[in-house]
Amino acid sequence: MLRPDLVAAARCLTGPPVTRFAPSPTGYLHLGHIVNAIYTWGIARALGNLIGNCVATVAIAAWEGDIDRPRAHAVLDGRPVPPTEDDLDVASGPVPIAIAVPAKT
């Protein structure tokens, strides 16, 4: 089973996202530059939002005392962590599936 290298991922995602806006060989701005600028801006914005939300979630959980520090350290170290009852929602049972029925005309 493949396990993600969370420490390496955390190192990559802790700083601001690095994007590149490549210059044109002719020197003139064209549609490809605009598309590339919007694309790289979107990537930087999405990564910034993701990192900010993750940090805020952990900070709030730590502030309220809802974080299991030994378990969090085990996850960040890459050690296997058995699921707890909070992870397994056994009380609700299986989720019902809605079946679409065509309307009668």
C-alpha positions as CSV (number, residue, x, y, z in Angstrom):
1,M,0.0,0.0,0.0
2,L,1.4,3.4,-0.9
3,R,1.6,5.9,1.9
4,P,1.9,9.6,1.1
5,D,5.0,11.4,2.3
6,L,3.2,13.9,4.5
7,V,6.3,15.6,5.8
8,A,7.6,16.3,2.3
9,A,4.1,17.5,1.2
10,A,4.0,19.8,4.3
11,R,7.5,21.2,3.3
12,C,6.3,22.0,-0.2
13,L,3.0,23.6,0.9
14,T,4.2,25.7,3.8
15,G,5.6,28.6,1.8
16,P,3.7,30.7,-0.8
17,P,3.0,29.0,-4.1
18,V,5.6,29.5,-6.7
19,T,4.3,30.0,-10.3
20,R,6.0,31.2,-13.4
21,F,4.7,33.5,-16.1
22,A,6.9,32.7,-19.1
23,P,7.8,35.5,-21.6
24,S,7.0,35.2,-25.3
25,P,9.9,34.8,-27.7
26,T,8.4,37.6,-29.9
27,G,7.9,40.0,-27.0
28,Y,4.2,40.7,-27.8
29,L,1.4,39.9,-25.4
30,H,-1.1,37.4,-26.8
31,L,-4.1,35.3,-25.7
32,G,-1.8,32.5,-24.4
33,H,-0.2,34.9,-22.0
34,I,-3.6,35.9,-20.6
35,V,-4.8,32.3,-20.3
36,N,-1.5,31.4,-18.5
37,A,-1.7,34.3,-16.2
38,I,-5.3,33.5,-15.2
39,Y,-4.4,29.8,-14.8
40,T,-1.3,30.4,-12.6
41,W,-3.2,33.0,-10.5
42,G,-6.0,30.4,-9.9
43,I,-3.5,27.8,-8.8
44,A,-1.8,30.2,-6.4
45,R,-5.2,31.3,-5.0
46,A,-6.5,27.8,-4.6
47,L,-3.3,26.6,-2.8
48,G,-3.4,29.7,-0.6
49,N,-7.0,29.1,0.4
50,L,-6.3,25.4,1.0
51,I,-3.3,26.0,3.3
52,G,-5.1,28.8,5.1
53,N,-8.2,26.7,5.8
54,C,-6.0,23.8,7.0
55,V,-4.1,26.0,9.4
56,A,-7.2,27.6,10.7
57,T,-8.9,24.3,11.2
58,V,-6.0,22.9,13.2
59,A,-5.6,26.1,15.2
60,I,-9.3,26.2,16.2
61,A,-9.3,22.5,17.1
62,A,-6.2,23.0,19.3
63,W,-7.7,26.1,20.9
64,E,-10.9,24.2,21.8
65,G,-9.0,21.1,22.9
66,D,-10.6,18.9,20.2
67,I,-7.3,17.7,18.7
68,D,-5.7,14.3,19.7
69,R,-2.1,15.4,19.7
70,P,-0.5,11.9,19.9
71,R,-2.7,10.7,17.0
72,A,-1.9,13.9,15.0
73,H,1.8,13.3,15.5
74,A,1.5,9.7,14.4
75,V,-0.3,10.7,11.2
76,L,2.3,13.4,10.4
77,D,5.1,10.9,11.1
78,G,3.5,8.4,8.6
79,R,2.8,5.8,11.2
80,P,-0.3,3.7,10.7
81,V,-3.2,4.9,12.9
82,P,-6.2,2.6,13.6
83,P,-9.6,4.2,13.1
84,T,-11.5,5.3,16.2
85,E,-15.3,5.2,16.7
86,D,-15.4,8.9,15.7
87,D,-13.9,7.9,12.3
88,L,-16.5,5.1,11.8
89,D,-20.0,6.3,11.7
90,V,-21.6,3.0,12.6
91,A,-24.7,4.4,14.3
92,S,-26.3,5.8,11.2
93,G,-25.8,2.7,9.0
94,P,-25.6,2.7,5.2
95,V,-26.5,5.9,3.4
96,P,-29.7,5.5,1.3
97,I,-29.4,6.1,-2.4
98,A,-32.0,8.2,-4.2
99,I,-33.3,6.8,-7.4
100,A,-34.5,9.2,-10.1
101,V,-37.9,8.4,-11.4
102,P,-39.1,10.1,-14.6
103,A,-42.1,12.4,-14.1
104,K,-45.4,11.3,-15.6
105,T,-46.7,13.6,-18.3
